[in-house]
């Protein structure tokens, strides 16, 4: 799980255009809904802001918790495949 998060994070860093495309996709929208439900929009926004400044710990915690669910892990796997395809 941590390895998947690290790989996805690295791919998104090296391909910034993929972030926008993913967030506009159905899977990206679902990801945001799940993370929003997990900690509320305020927590998600703070975690995203921290990640943009280089501290992805809280965002990582949210993703790991989401990936502990079947739906979440399948969703992240689909997003990871989409990012790999955009290289």
C-alpha positions, 0 to 999 in steps of 0.5 A: 500500500505504501509503495503504491502511494509512493509510486503514484506520488512520484508519477504525479510529480513527474507528470503534472498534467496528469493531475488535472486530467485525473481530477476531471475523470470519474475516478478522480471525482470519486477519489475526491468524494471518498477523501472528502467523506473521510475527513471533511473538505477542510481537512482535505484542503489543508492536506492538499495545501501541505502536500503542495508545499512538500509535506504529504504526510497528512494526505498520505494518511488519508490515501492510506486509510482510503486504500484500506477499503476495497473500493479505495484500493481498486480506485487508486489502482485504476488511477495509477494505470491511467497515470502510467498511460499518460507518460 
